Amino acid sequence: MLNANDSLQLKQGEYRLLEPLKQGGQGEIWRVSGPEGGEYALKTVLIQRDDDSRVWVNIANIRAEIESLERLGGGKSPLAPLSQGGDKNVEDPFIIPCLDAGHWRHPRFGDVPAFVMPLMAGSLKDAEAPLDGDTLLRWAGQIAHAIGQVQALDGVSSHRDLKPSNLLLTHRAGGDLRLIDFGIAKAGAEELTDAPHRDREFFAPEQILPVRPAEGNGGNGEGLFDIGPACDLYNLGLILYWLIMPDHGLPEAQYQLPVAAKSRDHLEGIAKGGPGLLGEIGGLTTQERTRLQRRLLDLFGGNSDATLMMTAIRSLPDLEQNADRMAAWVERLLSPSPADRPRAGEAEAGFAQLRQALRPRIDRLEVGAAVTEIEAGQPLAIEVRVAGEGLPSHGKWLGLSLDGTPLSLEPETPETGFVTGEGTLRYRWTPAIGDAGERQLQVRCQVSGERRAAEALLRVSVTAEQLWAAGRRLEAVEREPREVWLDQLEAEAVKPRQWVAFMDVLHKLQGIHPENERLGARLERLEGAAIRLGRRAWWKKSPPTPLYQGGGNRLRGLVLLLAITAIGGAGYGIWWQAEEWLALLSSLTAPAKPVPPSSPSGEREPPRLGGMTPAQVRALQHETAQGLGLPLNPDGFSFSDCPGCPSMAVLPAGAFRMGDTAGGGGADERWEDGEASRGLSIGRPFAMAVTEVTLRQFAAFVADKDYHRGQPFQTLAEQDRGCYIWEGGWQKQWGLFWRNSGFEQSPDHPVTCVGRRDMAAYAQWLRRKSGRHYRLPTEAEWEYAARAGLDTRYAWGDEPPRCEAGQPNGAQFSDPGRCRAEGSRAVAGFQPNRFGLYDMGGNVAEWSCSAYTDALQSDAATACAPAGKDEGRYSVRGGSWGNGAKAIRVSGRTPREPQARDIYTGFRLVAEF
């Protein structure tokens, strides 16, 4: 037992005990003076206990804590006067540093461990300063960072005792947090925990509800608990809720965990072979979530940086959106199921982004374009380059104008985070300018920020004679037909020539709006009436009477009818719109539909691309895309159907050889008759995604609550609580899903851990947004796209693959001695193939829609297996980062079950014309 004025000799000197500071369950902390006169805190074992066995446990725990601290601090322990809480000797800034360690002698327990740490201002539990939004997010990030560092230690999966009293505050203004008390930090697995631990307020459900009772427990509540890394994240959620809602204590569900009745229900469920209440108890009620968001709105609104920025930039996502995001993080952290909680690194990054959103800064702004001459009907790619911090990447805070008229532009990618350092925002603008001839336009980019106002200017040349007509056509195409106008026109079309004119208008509209089902139904009804009345001949013999003649008499009846039926002044707006709309239609014809290339059975044989140079292949792609009437990206061969949609490369019709053309492949790479390869034709052009579908792109789909009826989409891995990894066999790993593949990922990494159902849902979403048919590629389409006219071993040629970024023969793969990939990398890290497609070998393997067969079969390789088929196997192509060089060959094939999802396989889509 220690007393004031006792001295303890540790490795670096002698320490005199001044006064006790704190007693915990296993240790006591003293304020001490050190060998150089500075004051520190010393922690040692709590000896004064009746239970000797417990003291021995505490001795072992303190020794383990010293070892963990020394490992976290890189083994450094130079003593220095750190009475103000500095951290000169520790590599991780949010872990309490171990400054000195050693033993003191006890007559009964022998050598008792002790260590020295900085003297801190107090614990988070005792903090009295009012909380603000910036401090909350700073502390949240610090705790998440400390959790990640602890969990990264060998043999340790979680801290297991994260609570306010184990988070100490430094003396600096505002205070930084330091995590202490690593005595029970252990690897997961099943362990025995006694009943008193079940009374802890800051414990996760899996720390209180056992996975099964311990043998011979006699009904006293002891059990075997499966405690893993996710418990620390739940504890973090509790701490944040406790900080944000100081007048409400902890969430209601937390107080239900140690209740005896709940424990009995849980054990009864386990006895029946189920999970009991695990995964059910925990989380927030709807009322708690609402209260949390309102309180966060108050916290964030009090931040001066945020208030200034919101005043300066009205279009910046408001404080309510940031409060909702923070509330969503707390809700995820408090998920009853460990698999649904985020990882520490993910949470830390999310808190950092939110903090930046409250403290945006703009240092530099530039605007430019690769091409500065406007062509009729062609989009102009505008790049806005910004240097700063905390600016949402959707760019809605920008003020873009054309000759003083505001431009409303959508970025190429949806909001995914915040600009930090330097970033480039890309926009597409299709001009619709009411002027012809050559002149200069000015695109002005303006934004006001916390530090300064920024402005940039782009001058664009108008050179196209037909720009006026193109602009007018765009207006008509984008304007939906008004049903009330059509009803009035139909009522007036009583004479043959009027009828013919009205039908002509309807056919024009159907050409402009082919997806409008109401137009189709109207035409079908009227054509049926024409057949019954014998009017069909009129369409051929009678020229139509124009329905609009530059404001002439023909419109007066329609204008009068609309004006009479209008309510108040609103009617005038309606008929003026009708007149303008008909004026636009008067000079338009339905856009010509492209003539598809000949089918495989046609007279013209699709070209072979093998003899073409890369430049000739790109020229053919450009020519094909122009023939299809597509709005192309600046590269001249790809397009994007909508903001957030993948960039799609146009692939022309062509002939190629499919199969093991270079030798060295498996039996399943040969045809059923034994041929190594066989000539096939792709009779129609199609488009394939330039890259594998990325986390950024998939996240936009998941977050589209309008499409998902108010709820974010849940993948199969999330519903089935796990994604598969290969460890000598396929093993389902809890906690892995599309946002978390078990290794560091950026928004531009390919999405994995998705099943066929998830990919089909994503394709359907794109189809709904764009009106174009998206799907997985067939095996033949995938191999044709990968080869791009080559009969080589890999997508780039026969050279061995390399894993250095930017290589023309590069791929992300794993092969001893050449490349030891430990995860995927961001897409487009290597040079593309001749079709402009990236990562057609390695990175992640890619699903096809074709059924896998033990030998290549034409009917299977060139077709998609029936939709909804849940039996059999599907073919996966391209190999992954977990494979060797052989698997990433163009002809390599792998079977996958329909319900499969793993961290090695993603997908890319094709679009049909």
NORTA-V815196 format. One record per backbone hydrogen bond with DSSP energy under -1.0 kcal/mol. CO is the residue of the C=O (numbers start at 1). NH is the residue of the N-H. E is the energy in kcal/mol with one decimal. If there is no record, write none. Layout:
co: <CO;CO>
nh: <NH;NH>
e: <E;E>
This chain:
co: <3;6;8;13;15;16;17;19;22;26;27;28;29;29;30;31;31;32;33;34;38;40;41;42;43;44;47;51;52;53;54;55;56;57;58;59;60;61;62;63;64;65;66;67;68;69;70;71;73;80;82;92;94;100;101;102;104;106;110;112;114;115;116;117;122;123;124;132;133;134;135;136;137;138;139;140;141;142;143;144;145;146;147;150;153;163;164;164;166;167;168;169;172;176;178;179;186;186;189;191;193;194;195;196;197;201;204;205;205;212;214;217;223;224;224;225;228;229;230;231;232;233;234;235;236;237;238;239;240;241;245;251;253;259;260;261;262;263;264;265;266;267;268;269;270;275;277;277;285;286;287;288;289;290;291;292;293;294;295;296;297;298;299;300;303;304;305;306;307;308;309;313;318;319;320;321;322;323;324;325;326;327;328;329;330;332;337;338;343;344;345;346;347;348;349;350;351;352;353;354;361;364;366;368;372;374;375;380;382;383;384;385;386;387;387;388;389;391;392;395;399;400;401;402;405;412;417;419;421;423;425;426;427;429;433;439;441;442;443;444;445;446;447;452;454;456;458;460;461;462;464;466;467;468;469;470;471;472;473;474;482;483;484;485;486;487;488;489;492;495;496;497;497;498;499;500;501;502;503;504;505;506;507;508;509;513;516;517;518;519;520;521;522;523;524;525;526;527;528;529;530;535;537;537;538;552;553;555;556;557;558;559;560;561;562;567;570;571;572;573;574;575;576;577;578;579;580;581;582;585;599;607;609;613;614;615;616;617;618;619;620;621;622;623;624;625;626;633;637;638;639;642;647;648;649;651;654;656;658;659;666;667;669;670;671;675;676;678;680;682;686;687;688;690;693;694;695;696;697;698;699;701;702;703;704;705;708;715;716;717;723;724;725;729;731;733;733;737;740;746;747;748;749;755;756;757;758;759;760;761;762;763;764;765;766;767;773;775;777;778;779;780;781;782;783;784;787;793;797;802;804;807;807;809;812;815;815;819;829;833;837;842;843;845;846;849;850;856;857;858;861;866;873;874;875;876;877;878;880;883;886;889;894;896;897;901;902;904;906;907;909;910;911>
nh: <6;17;15;10;8;33;5;31;29;46;24;44;21;22;42;18;19;40;16;37;34;32;117;30;115;28;49;55;56;57;58;59;60;61;62;63;64;65;66;67;68;69;70;71;72;73;75;74;76;82;85;95;179;116;11;114;112;110;106;104;102;43;99;41;169;126;127;136;137;138;139;140;141;142;143;144;145;146;147;148;149;150;151;153;156;166;124;167;180;124;178;121;175;170;168;96;157;158;227;225;223;197;198;199;200;203;207;208;209;224;217;220;193;211;212;191;231;232;234;235;236;237;238;239;240;241;242;243;244;245;248;254;256;263;264;265;266;267;268;269;270;271;272;274;273;278;280;281;289;290;291;292;293;294;295;296;297;298;299;300;301;302;133;303;307;308;309;310;311;312;313;316;322;323;324;325;326;327;328;329;330;331;332;333;334;335;340;341;347;348;349;350;351;352;353;354;355;356;357;358;389;387;385;383;461;463;378;429;427;368;425;366;423;363;364;421;361;419;395;398;446;407;444;405;402;644;393;390;388;386;384;412;382;380;435;462;460;403;458;401;456;399;454;449;447;445;443;441;374;439;467;470;471;472;473;474;475;476;477;478;486;487;488;489;490;491;492;493;494;499;500;501;545;502;503;504;505;506;507;508;509;510;511;512;513;516;520;521;522;523;524;525;526;527;528;529;530;531;532;533;535;538;540;541;542;555;556;559;560;561;562;563;564;565;566;570;574;575;576;577;578;579;580;581;582;583;584;585;586;588;602;655;612;617;618;619;620;621;622;623;624;625;626;627;628;630;629;636;650;633;648;645;690;639;688;686;682;680;678;661;669;670;660;856;674;671;660;658;656;654;651;911;649;838;751;698;699;700;701;702;703;704;713;705;708;710;711;719;720;722;733;903;731;727;725;723;736;740;737;749;696;827;695;759;760;761;762;763;764;765;766;767;768;769;770;771;912;910;849;782;783;784;785;786;787;788;790;890;794;811;807;810;831;802;843;818;819;815;806;836;833;844;881;906;877;865;875;672;861;862;780;869;852;896;848;894;846;842;883;814;889;892;876;874;900;724;753;845;847;693;689;775;687>
e: <-1.8;-3.1;-2.7;-2.7;-2.7;-1.9;-3.2;-3.0;-2.8;-2.1;-3.3;-2.2;-3.3;-1.6;-2.8;-3.2;-1.2;-2.6;-1.8;-1.5;-3.4;-2.5;-3.1;-2.8;-2.1;-2.2;-2.7;-1.5;-2.2;-1.8;-2.4;-2.5;-2.1;-2.2;-2.6;-2.0;-2.1;-2.3;-2.4;-2.1;-2.4;-2.6;-2.4;-2.0;-2.6;-2.1;-3.5;-1.3;-1.3;-1.3;-2.1;-1.1;-2.1;-3.1;-1.7;-2.0;-2.9;-1.9;-2.2;-2.1;-2.1;-2.7;-2.9;-2.8;-3.4;-1.1;-1.1;-2.4;-2.2;-2.2;-2.9;-2.5;-2.2;-2.1;-2.7;-2.3;-2.3;-2.4;-2.5;-2.2;-2.1;-2.3;-2.6;-1.5;-1.7;-1.7;-1.0;-1.6;-2.3;-3.0;-2.2;-2.7;-1.4;-2.2;-2.9;-2.3;-2.2;-1.4;-1.0;-2.5;-1.0;-1.3;-2.4;-1.7;-1.4;-1.1;-1.7;-1.4;-3.2;-3.2;-1.3;-1.4;-1.5;-2.6;-1.3;-1.4;-1.6;-1.1;-1.9;-2.4;-2.1;-2.1;-2.1;-2.4;-2.5;-2.4;-2.6;-2.2;-2.8;-2.8;-1.9;-1.2;-1.0;-2.2;-2.4;-2.2;-2.4;-2.6;-2.4;-1.9;-2.0;-2.3;-1.0;-2.0;-2.3;-1.6;-2.3;-1.5;-2.5;-2.1;-2.6;-2.5;-2.1;-2.2;-2.3;-2.4;-2.1;-1.6;-2.3;-3.2;-2.1;-1.1;-1.3;-1.4;-2.4;-2.4;-2.1;-2.8;-1.8;-2.0;-2.8;-1.3;-1.4;-2.6;-2.2;-2.0;-2.2;-2.4;-2.1;-1.8;-2.2;-2.3;-2.3;-2.6;-1.7;-1.7;-1.6;-1.3;-2.3;-2.6;-2.2;-2.1;-2.4;-2.1;-2.3;-2.1;-2.3;-2.2;-1.9;-1.1;-2.4;-2.4;-2.6;-3.4;-3.1;-1.1;-1.8;-2.2;-2.8;-2.6;-2.9;-2.7;-2.6;-3.3;-1.8;-1.8;-2.9;-3.6;-1.6;-1.9;-2.2;-3.3;-2.6;-2.3;-3.4;-2.9;-2.1;-1.3;-2.8;-2.6;-3.0;-2.3;-2.3;-3.4;-1.9;-2.9;-2.7;-2.8;-2.6;-2.1;-2.5;-2.9;-2.9;-1.5;-2.1;-3.0;-3.6;-3.2;-3.0;-1.0;-1.1;-2.4;-2.4;-2.3;-2.5;-2.2;-1.9;-1.9;-2.9;-2.3;-1.8;-2.6;-1.8;-2.5;-2.6;-1.9;-1.6;-1.2;-2.2;-2.9;-2.6;-2.3;-1.1;-2.7;-2.7;-2.1;-2.0;-2.3;-2.4;-2.0;-2.6;-2.4;-1.8;-1.7;-3.3;-1.7;-1.5;-2.3;-2.2;-2.6;-2.4;-2.1;-2.5;-2.8;-1.8;-1.9;-2.4;-2.0;-1.9;-2.0;-2.7;-1.1;-1.1;-2.0;-2.4;-1.0;-1.8;-3.0;-2.9;-2.5;-2.6;-2.5;-2.4;-2.1;-1.0;-1.1;-1.5;-2.4;-2.1;-1.9;-2.3;-2.4;-2.3;-2.7;-2.4;-1.9;-2.0;-2.0;-1.5;-1.5;-2.2;-2.3;-1.7;-2.2;-2.3;-2.1;-2.2;-2.3;-2.5;-2.6;-2.5;-2.6;-2.4;-2.1;-1.2;-1.8;-1.4;-2.3;-2.9;-3.6;-3.4;-2.2;-3.2;-2.1;-2.2;-1.9;-3.5;-3.1;-2.0;-2.1;-1.6;-1.5;-1.4;-2.6;-2.5;-3.0;-1.6;-2.9;-2.5;-1.8;-3.4;-2.4;-3.1;-2.8;-2.7;-2.7;-2.5;-1.5;-1.3;-2.5;-2.4;-1.0;-1.4;-2.0;-1.8;-4.1;-1.0;-2.2;-3.0;-2.8;-3.3;-1.6;-2.9;-2.7;-2.5;-1.6;-1.4;-1.5;-1.7;-2.0;-2.7;-2.7;-2.4;-2.2;-2.5;-1.9;-2.0;-2.4;-2.3;-1.9;-2.2;-2.3;-2.4;-2.1;-2.5;-2.6;-2.4;-3.1;-2.7;-2.6;-2.6;-2.6;-2.5;-2.5;-2.6;-2.2;-1.6;-2.2;-2.6;-2.4;-1.4;-1.3;-1.7;-1.7;-3.3;-2.2;-2.5;-3.9;-2.6;-2.1;-2.4;-1.3;-2.3;-3.5;-3.0;-3.1;-2.3;-1.8;-3.0;-1.8;-2.8;-1.5;-2.4;-2.0;-1.8;-1.6;-3.1;-2.8;-1.6;-3.1;-1.2;-1.1;-3.0;-2.9;-1.7;-2.0;-2.5;-2.4;-1.6;-2.7;-2.5;-2.1;-2.2>
